[in-house]
Amino acid sequence: MASVQQIPEAPEQAEPAGDALPEPSSAPLRRKALTIGAVCKALVQEFPDISISKIRYLEDQKLLAPRRTPGGYRLYSQSDVARLRTILRMQRDEFLPLRVIRQELAAGRVDDAEVPRPGREGKRAWRKSVSVSEQAGALYSLQDVLEETGAEEKLVRELEEYGVVKGEMRGGVRYFDETEREILGAVSELARYGVGGRNLRVFRSSADREANLLQQILAPALRSRNPQRRKEAVEALENLATVTTHLKHLLLVRDLRKIVR
C-alpha cells in the first residue's frame, strides 16, 4: 500500500493568503506570482486535501523550490504550480511514493503523469510504482526519523513490537531505510486520528498475503538460475505489485462510498 506522505510541519512565519503578489520590477512582463495561500485556493477543487502544510512538506522534500521575497514569503510561478499539480496527480492517481516522484521529475518524465498512455495492444501502460530490485539507499537513525516524520518514539517502538517496521542494528544503533521511514511518516499521519500499532496489524497482514500471492504466481521464474529469466520475473513482480496496489485502492474507494451514502 503506497504511502502518501502528508505530514504537517511546525508553524512558521505567517504568509499572506491573497491571490497574488506582483513580480519584482525587474521582470514586469511576467505573470504575477502566487502566494502559498493562493496556490491552495487554485488547486483545492481538483485536490480537496491540499493544504499549506502539505505544500511546505513537499518543499522540504526538495520537490518544490519556490523563490522567496526578502521578507521570507514564498512566491510560486506558473511553472511551480504546474509542477505541484503533477506531483499531486502522481500521488493521487498512481500512488507513487515521493522517492519515485522525485526520480520521475529529475528524469523529465512529467508529461506521463498527466494522462495515462495506452500500451501495447491498447492496454493501459502502468507506471511502475514499486521497485524491489533497487538498493535500500540511505539509512536513518531513530532520531533522524523522529525529526523528519514527526512521529513519536512511543509509536515507533509500538510499530516495532507489531512487526510493522523492523530497522537494522549497526554498532548498537537501530537504523531505518527509506521505505520504513516513509511507512513511519504515513503512520504518524494516521496516529493523529487515534490509529496505533495494534490497529495497523490489519495492513501488515494484508501486505503479507499479497506478497505471498505474487510470490506463488512467479515463484518458478524468481528461482531460475537464468539471469535473464530472473530479471524478467522481477520486472513482472513489480508490475503486478503496481496493478494490485491500484486495484486495492479502487476496492477501498468503492467501500468508502457505501459508508457515506
C-alpha beads as a LAMMPS data file, in Angstrom:
LAMMPS data file: protein, C-alpha beads

261 atoms
260 bonds

1 atom types
1 bond types

-500.0 500.0 xlo xhi
-500.0 500.0 ylo yhi
-500.0 500.0 zlo zhi

Masses

1 110.0

Atoms # bond

1 1 1 0.000 0.000 0.000
2 1 1 1.780 3.092 -1.181
3 1 1 2.318 5.629 1.172
4 1 1 1.275 9.143 0.516
5 1 1 3.127 11.384 2.863
6 1 1 1.149 14.319 4.175
7 1 1 2.900 15.230 7.400
8 1 1 2.194 18.716 8.749
9 1 1 5.220 20.711 9.773
10 1 1 5.558 23.070 12.673
11 1 1 4.006 26.529 12.121
12 1 1 6.327 29.149 10.756
13 1 1 6.072 32.790 9.829
14 1 1 2.585 33.528 8.536
15 1 1 2.352 34.132 4.832
16 1 1 -0.241 36.236 3.060
17 1 1 -3.178 34.276 1.683
18 1 1 -4.032 36.733 -1.063
19 1 1 -4.402 35.654 -4.650
20 1 1 -1.127 37.060 -5.899
21 1 1 1.829 39.283 -5.270
22 1 1 3.450 41.219 -8.111
23 1 1 6.756 40.076 -9.503
24 1 1 9.726 42.390 -8.858
25 1 1 10.023 45.360 -11.209
26 1 1 12.981 43.631 -12.897
27 1 1 10.520 41.248 -14.531
28 1 1 7.451 43.388 -15.364
29 1 1 6.314 41.224 -18.253
30 1 1 5.998 38.008 -16.276
31 1 1 2.663 36.759 -14.987
32 1 1 2.018 37.547 -11.364
33 1 1 3.404 35.078 -8.828
34 1 1 1.079 33.364 -6.382
35 1 1 1.381 33.176 -2.641
36 1 1 1.117 29.783 -0.962
37 1 1 -2.439 30.562 0.117
38 1 1 -3.418 31.431 -3.436
39 1 1 -1.892 28.178 -4.695
40 1 1 -4.072 26.233 -2.266
41 1 1 -7.118 28.151 -3.446
42 1 1 -6.291 27.458 -7.089
43 1 1 -5.851 23.700 -6.588
44 1 1 -8.403 22.865 -3.912
45 1 1 -11.166 21.964 -6.358
46 1 1 -9.028 19.267 -8.000
47 1 1 -7.239 18.270 -4.772
48 1 1 -9.618 18.745 -1.808
49 1 1 -6.965 17.627 0.698
50 1 1 -4.414 20.240 -0.383
51 1 1 -3.080 22.360 2.473
52 1 1 -0.344 24.860 3.174
53 1 1 1.363 22.300 5.414
54 1 1 1.398 19.731 2.628
55 1 1 2.910 22.173 0.128
56 1 1 5.586 23.131 2.637
57 1 1 6.338 19.465 3.268
58 1 1 6.835 18.841 -0.450
59 1 1 9.224 21.770 -0.479
60 1 1 11.135 20.264 2.472
61 1 1 11.437 17.055 0.447
62 1 1 13.128 19.026 -2.380
63 1 1 10.228 18.516 -4.785
64 1 1 9.398 22.211 -4.992
65 1 1 11.641 25.258 -4.914
66 1 1 9.591 28.490 -4.942
67 1 1 11.538 31.691 -4.721
68 1 1 11.387 33.840 -1.615
69 1 1 10.857 37.540 -1.076
70 1 1 13.331 39.440 1.131
71 1 1 10.724 39.031 3.889
72 1 1 10.756 35.255 3.540
73 1 1 7.405 34.807 1.787
74 1 1 7.114 32.073 -0.836
75 1 1 6.189 33.098 -4.379
76 1 1 5.055 30.420 -6.832
77 1 1 5.418 30.896 -10.556
78 1 1 3.062 29.247 -13.041
79 1 1 5.678 26.553 -13.667
80 1 1 5.869 25.906 -9.909
81 1 1 2.102 25.436 -9.797
82 1 1 2.205 23.105 -12.814
83 1 1 4.935 21.052 -11.149
84 1 1 2.926 20.862 -7.930
85 1 1 -0.158 19.742 -9.845
86 1 1 1.886 16.982 -11.488
87 1 1 3.224 15.815 -8.108
88 1 1 -0.256 15.711 -6.593
89 1 1 -1.618 13.762 -9.555
90 1 1 1.206 11.233 -9.285
91 1 1 0.339 10.744 -5.630
92 1 1 -3.421 10.559 -6.130
93 1 1 -3.699 8.648 -9.396
94 1 1 -0.633 6.408 -9.347
95 1 1 0.104 6.163 -5.621
96 1 1 3.789 6.848 -6.197
97 1 1 5.997 7.409 -3.150
98 1 1 7.874 10.695 -3.028
99 1 1 11.162 8.962 -3.814
100 1 1 9.782 7.701 -7.139
101 1 1 8.140 11.041 -7.922
102 1 1 11.468 12.779 -7.366
103 1 1 13.130 10.358 -9.802
104 1 1 10.407 10.900 -12.399
105 1 1 10.717 14.665 -12.194
106 1 1 14.507 14.551 -12.319
107 1 1 14.308 12.396 -15.436
108 1 1 11.937 14.874 -17.074
109 1 1 9.123 12.334 -17.312
110 1 1 6.430 14.687 -16.062
111 1 1 4.129 14.617 -19.080
112 1 1 3.362 10.957 -18.472
113 1 1 1.681 11.898 -15.205
114 1 1 -0.995 13.957 -16.925
115 1 1 -2.822 11.290 -18.902
116 1 1 -2.200 7.522 -18.783
117 1 1 -0.960 6.352 -22.172
118 1 1 -2.165 3.152 -23.812
119 1 1 0.454 0.444 -24.015
120 1 1 0.775 -2.483 -26.338
121 1 1 -2.459 -3.857 -27.777
122 1 1 -4.349 -0.828 -26.454
123 1 1 -3.821 -1.775 -22.808
124 1 1 -3.049 0.816 -20.180
125 1 1 0.665 1.379 -19.669
126 1 1 1.211 1.223 -15.923
127 1 1 3.871 3.449 -14.439
128 1 1 5.940 1.319 -12.085
129 1 1 5.402 2.493 -8.517
130 1 1 7.123 -0.429 -6.796
131 1 1 10.807 -1.311 -7.049
132 1 1 12.144 -4.401 -5.322
133 1 1 15.474 -4.557 -7.103
134 1 1 16.945 -1.217 -6.040
135 1 1 19.256 -0.881 -3.064
136 1 1 17.809 0.289 0.235
137 1 1 19.666 3.590 -0.066
138 1 1 20.360 5.834 2.896
139 1 1 19.809 4.691 6.457
140 1 1 18.287 6.914 9.122
141 1 1 18.735 6.760 12.870
142 1 1 15.732 6.811 15.164
143 1 1 16.370 10.475 15.922
144 1 1 16.509 11.307 12.205
145 1 1 13.201 9.536 11.645
146 1 1 11.516 11.281 14.573
147 1 1 12.633 14.702 13.335
148 1 1 11.706 14.146 9.680
149 1 1 8.353 12.388 10.126
150 1 1 7.049 13.980 13.308
151 1 1 6.391 10.515 14.745
152 1 1 6.633 9.917 18.478
153 1 1 9.213 7.476 19.801
154 1 1 6.492 5.529 21.614
155 1 1 4.723 4.948 18.299
156 1 1 7.923 3.719 16.630
157 1 1 8.500 1.229 19.447
158 1 1 4.925 0.036 19.143
159 1 1 5.316 -0.491 15.394
160 1 1 8.493 -2.492 16.010
161 1 1 6.616 -4.641 18.525
162 1 1 3.905 -5.489 15.984
163 1 1 6.383 -6.043 13.149
164 1 1 5.225 -3.112 11.023
165 1 1 8.818 -1.812 10.915
166 1 1 11.985 -3.619 11.948
167 1 1 15.007 -1.451 11.320
168 1 1 18.586 -2.713 11.260
169 1 1 21.081 -2.759 14.110
170 1 1 24.543 -1.356 13.343
171 1 1 27.054 -0.679 16.069
172 1 1 24.347 -0.886 18.708
173 1 1 22.203 1.710 16.934
174 1 1 18.969 0.920 15.098
175 1 1 18.630 2.388 11.606
176 1 1 15.677 2.520 9.226
177 1 1 15.810 2.549 5.427
178 1 1 13.888 4.954 3.182
179 1 1 10.877 2.669 2.820
180 1 1 10.478 2.259 6.563
181 1 1 10.937 5.996 7.019
182 1 1 8.043 6.577 4.616
183 1 1 5.971 3.971 6.481
184 1 1 6.592 5.826 9.727
185 1 1 5.623 9.095 8.073
186 1 1 2.306 7.647 6.898
187 1 1 1.627 6.023 10.262
188 1 1 2.372 9.307 12.014
189 1 1 -0.422 10.893 9.996
190 1 1 -2.808 8.066 10.941
191 1 1 -1.822 8.457 14.599
192 1 1 -3.417 11.902 14.560
193 1 1 -6.751 10.075 14.287
194 1 1 -6.010 7.639 17.093
195 1 1 -4.695 4.797 14.923
196 1 1 -1.988 2.856 16.774
197 1 1 0.317 -0.070 16.136
198 1 1 -2.299 -2.623 17.155
199 1 1 -4.716 -1.294 14.522
200 1 1 -2.043 -1.482 11.837
201 1 1 -1.710 -5.239 12.090
202 1 1 -4.501 -5.477 9.524
203 1 1 -2.319 -3.610 7.000
204 1 1 0.669 -5.802 7.797
205 1 1 -1.393 -8.992 7.391
206 1 1 -2.868 -7.748 4.123
207 1 1 0.586 -6.903 2.737
208 1 1 1.920 -10.325 3.746
209 1 1 -0.940 -12.110 1.984
210 1 1 -0.482 -10.060 -1.183
211 1 1 3.277 -10.671 -1.227
212 1 1 2.719 -14.403 -0.783
213 1 1 0.198 -14.464 -3.642
214 1 1 2.572 -12.704 -6.044
215 1 1 5.396 -14.998 -4.942
216 1 1 3.295 -18.062 -5.770
217 1 1 2.488 -16.683 -9.217
218 1 1 6.131 -16.050 -10.128
219 1 1 7.983 -18.478 -7.870
220 1 1 9.485 -20.722 -10.610
221 1 1 10.851 -17.770 -12.590
222 1 1 12.136 -15.983 -9.487
223 1 1 14.110 -19.116 -8.533
224 1 1 15.511 -19.534 -12.030
225 1 1 19.281 -19.706 -12.469
226 1 1 18.902 -17.966 -15.808
227 1 1 19.763 -14.285 -15.152
228 1 1 17.557 -13.016 -17.977
229 1 1 14.554 -15.034 -16.852
230 1 1 15.016 -13.905 -13.275
231 1 1 15.297 -10.270 -14.402
232 1 1 12.046 -10.596 -16.339
233 1 1 10.393 -12.178 -13.299
234 1 1 11.436 -9.273 -11.079
235 1 1 10.019 -6.800 -13.614
236 1 1 6.781 -8.797 -13.733
237 1 1 6.660 -8.803 -9.934
238 1 1 6.970 -5.020 -9.835
239 1 1 4.285 -4.602 -12.492
240 1 1 1.913 -6.943 -10.672
241 1 1 2.518 -5.061 -7.438
242 1 1 1.608 -1.788 -9.149
243 1 1 -1.624 -3.200 -10.567
244 1 1 -2.660 -4.850 -7.295
245 1 1 -1.986 -1.615 -5.430
246 1 1 -4.290 0.216 -7.828
247 1 1 -6.940 -2.499 -7.516
248 1 1 -6.807 -2.338 -3.739
249 1 1 -7.261 1.423 -3.874
250 1 1 -10.319 1.095 -6.132
251 1 1 -11.911 -1.507 -3.854
252 1 1 -11.327 0.754 -0.859
253 1 1 -12.871 3.746 -2.635
254 1 1 -15.904 1.664 -3.577
255 1 1 -16.457 0.532 0.020
256 1 1 -15.916 4.015 1.460
257 1 1 -18.537 5.436 -0.906
258 1 1 -21.013 2.970 0.541
259 1 1 -20.257 4.308 4.020
260 1 1 -21.017 7.935 3.158
261 1 1 -24.213 7.257 1.213

Bonds

1 1 1 2
2 1 2 3
3 1 3 4
4 1 4 5
5 1 5 6
6 1 6 7
7 1 7 8
8 1 8 9
9 1 9 10
10 1 10 11
11 1 11 12
12 1 12 13
13 1 13 14
14 1 14 15
15 1 15 16
16 1 16 17
17 1 17 18
18 1 18 19
19 1 19 20
20 1 20 21
21 1 21 22
22 1 22 23
23 1 23 24
24 1 24 25
25 1 25 26
26 1 26 27
27 1 27 28
28 1 28 29
29 1 29 30
30 1 30 31
31 1 31 32
32 1 32 33
33 1 33 34
34 1 34 35
35 1 35 36
36 1 36 37
37 1 37 38
38 1 38 39
39 1 39 40
40 1 40 41
41 1 41 42
42 1 42 43
43 1 43 44
44 1 44 45
45 1 45 46
46 1 46 47
47 1 47 48
48 1 48 49
49 1 49 50
50 1 50 51
51 1 51 52
52 1 52 53
53 1 53 54
54 1 54 55
55 1 55 56
56 1 56 57
57 1 57 58
58 1 58 59
59 1 59 60
60 1 60 61
61 1 61 62
62 1 62 63
63 1 63 64
64 1 64 65
65 1 65 66
66 1 66 67
67 1 67 68
68 1 68 69
69 1 69 70
70 1 70 71
71 1 71 72
72 1 72 73
73 1 73 74
74 1 74 75
75 1 75 76
76 1 76 77
77 1 77 78
78 1 78 79
79 1 79 80
80 1 80 81
81 1 81 82
82 1 82 83
83 1 83 84
84 1 84 85
85 1 85 86
86 1 86 87
87 1 87 88
88 1 88 89
89 1 89 90
90 1 90 91
91 1 91 92
92 1 92 93
93 1 93 94
94 1 94 95
95 1 95 96
96 1 96 97
97 1 97 98
98 1 98 99
99 1 99 100
100 1 100 101
101 1 101 102
102 1 102 103
103 1 103 104
104 1 104 105
105 1 105 106
106 1 106 107
107 1 107 108
108 1 108 109
109 1 109 110
110 1 110 111
111 1 111 112
112 1 112 113
113 1 113 114
114 1 114 115
115 1 115 116
116 1 116 117
117 1 117 118
118 1 118 119
119 1 119 120
120 1 120 121
121 1 121 122
122 1 122 123
123 1 123 124
124 1 124 125
125 1 125 126
126 1 126 127
127 1 127 128
128 1 128 129
129 1 129 130
130 1 130 131
131 1 131 132
132 1 132 133
133 1 133 134
134 1 134 135
135 1 135 136
136 1 136 137
137 1 137 138
138 1 138 139
139 1 139 140
140 1 140 141
141 1 141 142
142 1 142 143
143 1 143 144
144 1 144 145
145 1 145 146
146 1 146 147
147 1 147 148
148 1 148 149
149 1 149 150
150 1 150 151
151 1 151 152
152 1 152 153
153 1 153 154
154 1 154 155
155 1 155 156
156 1 156 157
157 1 157 158
158 1 158 159
159 1 159 160
160 1 160 161
161 1 161 162
162 1 162 163
163 1 163 164
164 1 164 165
165 1 165 166
166 1 166 167
167 1 167 168
168 1 168 169
169 1 169 170
170 1 170 171
171 1 171 172
172 1 172 173
173 1 173 174
174 1 174 175
175 1 175 176
176 1 176 177
177 1 177 178
178 1 178 179
179 1 179 180
180 1 180 181
181 1 181 182
182 1 182 183
183 1 183 184
184 1 184 185
185 1 185 186
186 1 186 187
187 1 187 188
188 1 188 189
189 1 189 190
190 1 190 191
191 1 191 192
192 1 192 193
193 1 193 194
194 1 194 195
195 1 195 196
196 1 196 197
197 1 197 198
198 1 198 199
199 1 199 200
200 1 200 201
201 1 201 202
202 1 202 203
203 1 203 204
204 1 204 205
205 1 205 206
206 1 206 207
207 1 207 208
208 1 208 209
209 1 209 210
210 1 210 211
211 1 211 212
212 1 212 213
213 1 213 214
214 1 214 215
215 1 215 216
216 1 216 217
217 1 217 218
218 1 218 219
219 1 219 220
220 1 220 221
221 1 221 222
222 1 222 223
223 1 223 224
224 1 224 225
225 1 225 226
226 1 226 227
227 1 227 228
228 1 228 229
229 1 229 230
230 1 230 231
231 1 231 232
232 1 232 233
233 1 233 234
234 1 234 235
235 1 235 236
236 1 236 237
237 1 237 238
238 1 238 239
239 1 239 240
240 1 240 241
241 1 241 242
242 1 242 243
243 1 243 244
244 1 244 245
245 1 245 246
246 1 246 247
247 1 247 248
248 1 248 249
249 1 249 250
250 1 250 251
251 1 251 252
252 1 252 253
253 1 253 254
254 1 254 255
255 1 255 256
256 1 256 257
257 1 257 258
258 1 258 259
259 1 259 260
260 1 260 261
